[in-house]
């Protein structure tokens, strides 16, 4: 007998390890284990989503005639590992071989490839994850011909490979990228559609009760849990997005508004990242909406770019550069992550809104992550490992392969510009332009050095000053440094004093 171990982010009928089994004679193993649920303090909703989606997927396989051995979370053995459960299964069934599709985290992949075969006493075969459009080998080949690894050029090649939004070998609309059209602030029109509420079945309810009981010390709340946990629900969520939100997604994808936690975003990343949806079916659905005249090109192109461009690109970077990548700290940041990243209690209205969204929904959209909570960590000089762990823990769609490059590279610029040609640092002016957060904040966004000035303002110039050696020759930042050099010394000193006060009292903001 052969066994295929299906992981919690591999809930796809097309997963390679499943294809290598004989339905009549082989066994599918799936396991909920404490070691995977607790190696960081995962958000309660993230654990609930994965456990529930796994249980639904196992039921689906069983109904199709697969022999499924499902290991439910054992409250009496909370530190069980996947290898522990697999070892018991191998002994019980006298298995000859184990098949596993390559993992989404170097930590687990390295453990499997270096120790599991010896521990189990039988061969362990790792297969390529064919759900991604660019394999690790293909990405490495793409990299080998380039001095700079810019996502834009990778994205263009992925457009050519997939044929998405292409005509006669050229991009439809005459250009590859419509990002400049996708930066509108939201002023209240059009109305933001209400989010569909999924009905929770007994599996969902059992899992939510389990997580509440066994993982109560983890961050976040369960009361607003509303993620698709079956493929049917995920396909419905895709249909709702394409028909009701996609047309506005492009214009307002960077916009933020108080109490509007989702705007026009798809919320499909959880389903994509755990396997309930595939990248191509999502992109084809969006492209079809454009071809049928139901969504504008700037929205569809921007959405597709996030999936076949950025999503595939960061995965390629992750596997190309790990494990050394995780330890990079180009700016030599050492500050401890402020306590309100875990409590949510801060007087900074923008940060408070993002934390509320994070803890209530295990979600924040990409600008909230990059330009609010991430931007603040960058300006404050937070240790990259601490902020990376936070992002991995608190978001339902976070897996190491996608979270680490986004946080360490894009947010913290800790990889010396491998992913981004300049740091994504910004003052409160950007937040004011793209949101209404500043309107109800006790800090004043229009000032920089007074006692009630927006912390982002002086911290921004403190960042620019302390990292002049790294960035003043960067052509994309030359204008910023010219502006700083033109400031009189009195203003520079006031900014410096305000920023240093904020850093000394960072947990009180």
C-alpha positions as CSV (number, residue, x, y, z in Angstrom):
1,X,0.0,0.0,0.0
2,X,1.1,3.6,-0.7
3,X,0.1,6.6,1.3
4,X,-0.4,10.2,0.1
5,X,-0.2,12.8,2.8
6,X,-2.3,15.8,1.7
7,X,-1.5,19.0,3.5
8,X,-3.8,21.8,4.6
9,X,-2.9,24.1,1.7
10,X,-3.2,21.3,-0.9
11,X,-7.0,20.9,-1.1
12,X,-7.2,20.4,-4.8
13,X,-8.3,17.3,-6.8
14,X,-5.4,17.9,-9.1
15,X,-2.7,17.8,-6.5
16,X,0.1,15.6,-7.8
17,X,0.4,13.3,-4.8
18,X,-3.3,12.3,-5.2
19,X,-2.6,11.5,-8.9
20,X,0.0,8.9,-7.9
21,X,-2.3,6.7,-5.9
22,X,-4.5,3.8,-6.9
23,X,-8.0,4.6,-5.6
24,X,-8.8,1.0,-4.8
25,X,-5.6,0.0,-3.0
26,X,-3.9,3.1,-1.7
27,X,-4.6,5.5,1.2
28,X,-5.0,9.3,1.5
29,X,-3.9,10.6,4.9
30,X,-4.9,14.0,6.2
31,X,-4.0,15.3,9.7
32,X,-4.8,18.2,12.0
33,X,-1.8,18.6,14.3
34,X,-0.9,21.0,17.0
35,X,2.7,21.4,15.8
36,X,1.5,23.0,12.6
37,X,-1.2,25.1,14.3
38,X,1.1,26.6,16.9
39,X,4.6,27.1,15.5
40,X,3.5,30.7,15.3
41,X,0.4,32.1,17.0
42,X,-1.9,31.6,14.1
43,X,-5.1,33.6,14.1
44,X,-8.1,31.6,15.3
45,X,-9.8,32.1,12.0
46,X,-6.8,30.8,10.1
47,X,-6.8,27.6,12.1
48,X,-10.5,27.2,11.7
49,X,-10.4,27.8,8.0
50,X,-7.7,25.2,7.4
51,X,-9.2,22.5,9.7
52,X,-12.7,23.0,8.3
53,X,-11.6,23.1,4.7
54,X,-9.5,19.9,5.3
55,X,-12.5,18.1,6.8
56,X,-14.8,19.1,3.9
57,X,-12.1,18.0,1.4
58,X,-11.7,14.6,3.1
59,X,-15.4,14.1,3.0
60,X,-15.4,14.9,-0.7
61,X,-12.7,12.4,-1.4
62,X,-14.4,9.7,0.6
63,X,-17.6,10.2,-1.4
64,X,-15.6,9.7,-4.6
65,X,-14.4,6.4,-3.4
66,X,-11.0,7.2,-2.0
67,X,-9.8,5.5,1.2
68,X,-9.2,8.4,3.6
69,X,-7.6,8.2,7.0
70,X,-8.4,11.5,8.7
71,X,-6.6,12.4,11.9
72,X,-8.7,14.8,13.9
73,X,-7.0,17.2,16.3
74,X,-6.2,15.3,19.5
75,X,-6.7,17.5,22.5
76,X,-4.8,15.0,24.7
77,X,-1.7,15.1,22.4
78,X,-1.5,18.8,21.4
79,X,2.1,18.7,20.2
80,X,1.8,15.9,17.7
81,X,3.7,16.5,14.4
82,X,2.7,15.5,10.9
83,X,5.6,12.9,11.0
84,X,4.2,11.5,14.2
85,X,0.8,10.9,12.7
86,X,2.3,9.6,9.4
87,X,4.6,7.2,11.4
88,X,1.5,5.7,13.1
89,X,-0.3,5.4,9.8
90,X,2.7,3.7,8.1
91,X,3.0,1.1,10.9
92,X,-0.7,0.4,11.0
93,X,-1.1,-0.1,7.3
94,X,2.4,-1.6,6.6
95,X,2.8,1.0,3.9
96,X,5.5,0.7,1.2
97,X,5.9,4.3,0.1
98,X,4.7,7.8,0.9
99,X,3.9,10.5,-1.6
100,X,3.8,14.2,-0.7
101,X,3.4,17.2,-3.0
102,X,6.1,19.9,-2.3
103,X,5.2,22.2,0.6
104,X,4.6,25.9,0.8
105,X,7.1,26.4,3.6
106,X,10.8,25.7,3.6
107,X,10.7,24.7,7.2
108,X,8.5,21.7,6.6
109,X,9.9,20.9,3.1
110,X,13.4,20.7,4.5
111,X,12.3,18.5,7.4
112,X,10.5,16.1,5.0
113,X,13.3,15.9,2.5
114,X,16.1,15.4,5.0
115,X,14.6,13.2,7.8
116,X,11.3,11.7,7.1
117,X,12.4,8.7,4.9
118,X,14.9,7.6,7.6
119,X,12.4,8.1,10.4
120,X,9.6,6.2,8.6
121,X,11.8,3.5,7.2
122,X,10.3,3.7,3.7
123,X,10.8,5.9,0.6
124,X,9.2,9.4,0.7
125,X,8.6,10.9,-2.7
126,X,8.2,14.6,-3.1
127,X,6.3,15.8,-6.2
128,X,6.2,19.2,-7.9
129,X,3.2,21.3,-7.2
130,X,1.7,21.7,-10.6
131,X,-1.0,24.1,-9.5
132,X,1.4,27.0,-9.9
133,X,1.9,28.3,-13.4
134,X,5.7,28.7,-13.1
135,X,7.7,25.8,-11.6
136,X,10.7,26.4,-9.4
137,X,13.0,25.2,-12.2
138,X,11.3,27.6,-14.7
139,X,11.7,30.5,-12.4
140,X,15.3,29.7,-11.8
141,X,15.8,29.6,-15.6
142,X,14.1,33.0,-16.0
143,X,16.4,34.5,-13.3
144,X,19.5,33.1,-14.8
145,X,19.3,35.5,-17.8
146,X,18.7,38.7,-15.8
147,X,20.7,41.1,-13.8
148,X,17.6,42.6,-12.0
149,X,14.7,40.5,-10.9
150,X,11.8,42.9,-11.6
151,X,8.3,41.5,-11.3
152,X,7.1,43.5,-14.3
153,X,9.2,41.6,-16.8
154,X,8.3,38.2,-15.2
155,X,4.6,39.2,-15.4
156,X,4.9,40.0,-19.1
157,X,6.4,36.5,-19.8
158,X,3.6,34.9,-17.8
159,X,1.1,36.8,-19.9
160,X,2.8,35.4,-23.0
161,X,2.9,31.9,-21.5
162,X,-0.8,31.8,-20.5
163,X,-2.2,33.9,-23.3
164,X,-4.2,36.0,-20.8
165,X,-5.2,39.4,-22.1
166,X,-3.1,38.8,-25.2
167,X,-4.0,39.2,-28.9
168,X,-1.6,38.4,-31.8
169,X,1.3,38.2,-29.4
170,X,0.7,41.7,-28.0
171,X,-1.1,42.9,-24.8
172,X,-4.7,43.9,-25.3
173,X,-5.2,47.6,-24.9
174,X,-1.7,48.3,-26.2
175,X,0.1,48.3,-22.9
176,X,1.0,45.6,-20.3
177,X,0.2,47.5,-17.1
178,X,-2.6,49.8,-16.2
179,X,-1.5,50.4,-12.6
180,X,-1.5,54.2,-13.0
181,X,-5.3,54.0,-13.5
182,X,-5.8,52.1,-10.2
183,X,-5.0,54.6,-7.6
184,X,-8.2,56.5,-7.0
185,X,-9.3,57.5,-3.4
186,X,-12.8,56.4,-2.5
187,X,-15.3,59.2,-2.0
188,X,-18.4,57.1,-1.3
189,X,-19.6,56.4,-4.8
190,X,-20.2,53.7,-6.1
191,X,-21.8,51.9,-3.2
192,X,-19.6,49.1,-1.8
193,X,-21.5,45.8,-2.1
194,X,-22.3,43.9,1.1
195,X,-20.3,40.8,1.7
196,X,-22.1,37.5,1.2
197,X,-22.5,35.4,4.4
198,X,-21.9,31.7,4.1
199,X,-24.1,29.3,6.0
200,X,-22.0,27.3,8.4
201,X,-22.7,23.5,8.5
202,X,-21.9,21.0,11.3
203,X,-18.3,20.6,10.2
204,X,-17.7,24.3,10.4
205,X,-19.5,24.6,13.7
206,X,-17.6,21.7,15.2
207,X,-14.3,23.2,14.1
208,X,-15.1,26.7,15.4
209,X,-16.0,25.1,18.8
210,X,-12.7,23.2,18.8
211,X,-10.6,26.2,17.9
212,X,-12.4,28.3,20.6
213,X,-11.7,25.6,23.1
214,X,-8.2,24.6,22.3
215,X,-6.6,27.8,20.8
216,X,-8.2,30.5,22.9
217,X,-4.9,32.1,23.6
218,X,-4.3,32.8,19.9
219,X,-4.9,36.2,18.4
220,X,-8.2,37.2,16.8
221,X,-11.9,36.5,17.0
222,X,-14.1,33.8,15.6
223,X,-17.5,35.7,15.7
224,X,-17.0,37.1,12.2
225,X,-15.7,33.9,10.6
226,X,-17.0,33.9,7.0
227,X,-14.4,32.2,4.7
228,X,-15.3,29.6,2.1
229,X,-14.5,26.2,3.4
230,X,-15.6,24.1,0.4
231,X,-14.8,24.4,-3.3
232,X,-18.5,25.1,-4.0
233,X,-18.4,28.1,-1.7
234,X,-15.1,29.3,-3.2
235,X,-16.6,29.1,-6.7
236,X,-19.6,31.1,-5.5
237,X,-17.3,33.7,-4.0
238,X,-15.4,34.0,-7.3
239,X,-18.7,34.4,-9.2
240,X,-19.9,37.2,-6.8
241,X,-16.6,39.0,-7.1
242,X,-16.5,38.9,-10.9
243,X,-20.2,40.0,-11.2
244,X,-20.4,42.6,-8.5
245,X,-17.0,43.9,-7.5
246,X,-14.5,43.4,-10.2
247,X,-15.6,46.4,-12.3
248,X,-14.7,48.7,-9.4
249,X,-11.7,46.8,-8.1
250,X,-9.1,48.5,-10.4
251,X,-10.0,52.2,-9.6
252,X,-10.2,51.7,-5.9
253,X,-7.8,48.8,-5.1
254,X,-5.5,51.1,-3.1
255,X,-8.3,53.0,-1.4
256,X,-9.2,52.7,2.3
257,X,-12.2,53.8,4.3
258,X,-13.1,53.5,8.0
259,X,-15.3,50.5,8.8
260,X,-15.2,49.3,5.1
261,X,-13.0,46.4,5.7
262,X,-13.2,44.8,2.3
263,X,-13.9,47.6,-0.3
264,X,-14.0,46.0,-3.7
265,X,-11.4,43.3,-3.1
266,X,-12.0,39.7,-4.1
267,X,-11.2,38.0,-0.8
268,X,-10.2,34.9,-2.9
269,X,-6.6,34.6,-1.6
270,X,-7.6,32.2,1.2
271,X,-9.2,29.9,-1.4
272,X,-6.4,30.2,-3.8
273,X,-3.7,29.6,-1.2
274,X,-5.3,26.5,0.3
275,X,-6.2,25.0,-3.0
276,X,-10.0,25.4,-3.3
277,X,-9.5,27.5,-6.4
278,X,-6.8,27.5,-9.1
279,X,-5.0,30.5,-10.5
280,X,-6.0,30.0,-14.1
281,X,-9.8,29.5,-13.4
282,X,-9.8,32.7,-11.4
283,X,-7.9,34.6,-14.1
284,X,-10.1,33.2,-16.9
285,X,-13.2,34.2,-15.1
286,X,-11.9,37.8,-14.8
287,X,-10.7,37.9,-18.4
288,X,-14.1,36.6,-19.6
289,X,-15.8,39.5,-17.7
290,X,-13.7,42.0,-19.7
291,X,-14.3,40.3,-23.0
292,X,-18.0,40.3,-22.4
293,X,-18.0,44.0,-21.5
294,X,-18.8,43.5,-17.8
295,X,-15.5,44.9,-16.3
296,X,-13.0,47.5,-17.6
297,X,-9.5,46.5,-18.7
298,X,-7.7,48.4,-16.0
299,X,-9.6,46.4,-13.3
300,X,-9.1,43.0,-15.0
301,X,-5.5,43.6,-15.8
302,X,-4.7,44.7,-12.3
303,X,-6.4,41.7,-10.8
304,X,-4.7,39.2,-13.1
305,X,-1.3,40.8,-12.5
306,X,-1.7,40.1,-8.8
307,X,-2.2,36.4,-9.5
308,X,0.0,35.4,-12.4
309,X,2.5,38.2,-11.8
310,X,3.0,39.0,-8.2
311,X,1.8,35.7,-6.6
312,X,3.9,33.5,-8.9
313,X,6.9,35.9,-8.7
314,X,7.1,35.9,-4.9
315,X,6.9,32.2,-4.8
316,X,9.7,31.9,-7.2
317,X,11.9,34.3,-5.1
318,X,11.1,32.4,-2.0
319,X,12.3,29.0,-3.3
320,X,15.2,30.5,-5.1
321,X,16.6,32.3,-2.1
322,X,15.6,30.3,1.0
323,X,16.7,29.6,3.6
324,X,19.2,32.5,3.8
325,X,16.5,34.9,2.6
326,X,14.6,34.7,5.9
327,X,17.6,36.1,7.8
328,X,18.3,39.1,5.7
329,X,18.2,42.5,7.4
330,X,19.7,45.1,5.0
331,X,18.7,48.1,7.2
332,X,20.0,46.4,10.4
333,X,16.7,46.9,12.2
334,X,16.4,45.6,15.8
335,X,13.4,47.3,17.4
336,X,10.9,45.1,19.1
337,X,7.5,44.9,17.5
338,X,5.2,47.4,19.4
339,X,2.7,45.7,21.7
340,X,-0.4,47.1,19.8
341,X,0.4,44.8,16.9
342,X,-1.0,42.1,19.1
343,X,-3.5,44.1,21.2
344,X,-4.8,46.5,18.5
345,X,-4.8,49.3,21.1
346,X,-3.4,52.5,19.6
347,X,-4.6,56.1,19.1
348,X,-3.3,56.1,15.5
349,X,-6.6,55.8,13.7
350,X,-5.2,54.2,10.5
351,X,-3.4,51.6,12.5
352,X,-6.3,51.0,14.8
353,X,-8.6,50.4,11.8
354,X,-6.2,47.9,10.2
355,X,-5.8,46.1,13.5
356,X,-9.6,45.9,13.9
357,X,-9.9,44.4,10.5
358,X,-7.1,42.0,11.2
359,X,-8.4,40.7,14.5
360,X,-12.0,40.6,13.5
361,X,-11.6,39.1,10.0
362,X,-8.0,37.7,9.8
363,X,-7.8,40.0,6.8
364,X,-6.5,43.4,5.6
365,X,-6.1,44.3,2.0
366,X,-2.7,44.8,0.4
367,X,-2.4,48.6,0.9
368,X,-3.4,48.3,4.6
369,X,-0.6,45.7,5.0
370,X,2.0,47.5,2.9
371,X,1.3,51.2,3.5
372,X,-0.1,51.2,7.1
373,X,1.0,48.5,9.4
374,X,4.0,47.6,7.2
375,X,5.0,51.2,6.5
376,X,5.0,52.0,10.3
377,X,7.2,48.9,11.0
378,X,9.6,50.1,8.3
379,X,9.8,53.7,9.6
380,X,10.2,52.6,13.2
381,X,13.0,50.1,12.3
382,X,11.3,47.0,13.6
383,X,13.2,43.7,13.5
384,X,12.2,42.0,10.2
385,X,11.9,38.6,11.8
386,X,9.3,39.9,14.3
387,X,7.1,41.7,11.7
388,X,7.4,38.7,9.4
389,X,6.2,36.4,12.1
390,X,3.3,38.7,12.8
391,X,2.1,38.8,9.2
392,X,2.4,35.0,9.0
393,X,0.3,34.6,12.2
394,X,-2.6,37.0,11.8
395,X,-3.8,36.6,8.3
396,X,-5.9,33.7,7.0
397,X,-4.2,33.7,3.6
398,X,-0.7,33.8,5.0
399,X,1.7,31.0,4.1
400,X,5.4,31.4,4.4
401,X,6.1,31.3,0.6
402,X,3.9,34.3,0.0
403,X,4.2,36.1,3.3
404,X,7.9,36.2,3.7
405,X,8.9,37.9,0.4
406,X,6.1,40.3,0.7
407,X,7.0,41.3,4.2
408,X,10.7,41.0,4.3
409,X,11.2,42.3,0.7
410,X,8.4,44.7,-0.1
411,X,7.5,45.9,3.4
412,X,10.8,46.0,5.2
413,X,13.3,46.3,2.2
414,X,15.4,43.9,4.2
415,X,16.5,42.1,1.0
416,X,18.5,45.1,-0.2
417,X,16.1,45.8,-3.0
418,X,15.8,42.4,-4.6
419,X,12.0,42.7,-4.9
420,X,11.6,46.5,-4.8
421,X,13.8,49.2,-6.4
422,X,13.1,51.5,-3.5
423,X,11.6,51.2,0.0
424,X,7.8,51.6,0.3
425,X,8.2,54.4,2.9
426,X,5.5,57.1,3.1
427,X,4.4,59.9,5.5
428,X,0.9,60.5,6.7
429,X,0.2,62.5,3.5
430,X,-0.2,59.3,1.5
431,X,-2.6,57.8,4.1
432,X,-4.6,61.1,4.1
433,X,-4.9,61.0,0.3
434,X,-6.0,57.4,0.1
435,X,-8.3,57.1,3.1
436,X,-10.5,58.9,5.6
437,X,-8.6,57.6,8.6
438,X,-7.0,61.0,9.4
439,X,-10.4,62.7,9.8
440,X,-11.1,61.1,13.2
441,X,-7.5,60.7,14.5
442,X,-6.2,62.5,17.6
443,X,-2.9,63.1,15.7
444,X,-2.7,65.9,13.2
445,X,-1.7,64.8,9.7
446,X,-0.9,68.3,8.5
447,X,1.9,68.8,11.0
448,X,5.2,67.0,11.6
449,X,7.0,68.1,14.7
450,X,4.4,69.3,17.2
451,X,3.3,67.2,20.2
452,X,0.2,66.0,18.4
453,X,1.6,65.6,14.9
454,X,1.0,62.4,13.0
455,X,3.7,59.9,14.0
456,X,4.2,58.8,10.4
457,X,5.4,62.3,9.4
458,X,8.4,62.8,11.6
459,X,9.2,59.1,11.5
460,X,9.3,59.3,7.7
461,X,12.0,62.0,7.7
462,X,13.9,60.2,10.5
463,X,13.9,57.1,8.2
464,X,15.1,59.2,5.3
465,X,17.9,60.8,7.4
466,X,19.2,57.7,9.1
467,X,19.3,55.7,5.8
468,X,20.9,58.4,3.6
469,X,23.9,56.2,3.0
470,X,21.7,53.4,1.5
471,X,19.3,55.5,-0.5
472,X,20.4,59.0,-1.4
473,X,22.0,57.7,-4.6
474,X,18.9,55.8,-5.6
475,X,17.5,57.6,-8.7
476,X,13.9,56.9,-7.5
477,X,14.6,58.7,-4.2
478,X,16.8,61.6,-5.4
479,X,13.9,64.1,-5.3
480,X,13.1,63.2,-1.7
481,X,16.7,63.7,-0.6
482,X,16.9,67.0,-2.4
483,X,13.8,68.1,-0.5
484,X,15.4,67.0,2.8
485,X,18.6,68.8,2.0
486,X,16.7,72.0,1.3
487,X,15.1,72.0,4.8
488,X,16.6,74.4,7.3
489,X,18.5,73.0,10.2
490,X,15.9,74.1,12.7
491,X,13.2,72.1,11.0
492,X,15.4,69.1,10.7
493,X,16.2,69.2,14.4
494,X,12.5,69.5,15.3
495,X,11.7,66.5,13.1
496,X,14.5,64.6,14.6
497,X,13.5,65.4,18.2
498,X,9.8,64.5,17.6
499,X,10.8,61.2,15.9
500,X,13.2,60.2,18.7
501,X,10.5,61.0,21.3
502,X,8.0,58.8,19.4
503,X,10.6,55.9,19.2
504,X,11.3,56.1,22.9
505,X,7.6,56.0,23.7
506,X,6.6,53.8,20.8
507,X,4.3,51.5,22.9
508,X,2.3,54.5,24.1
509,X,1.2,55.8,20.6
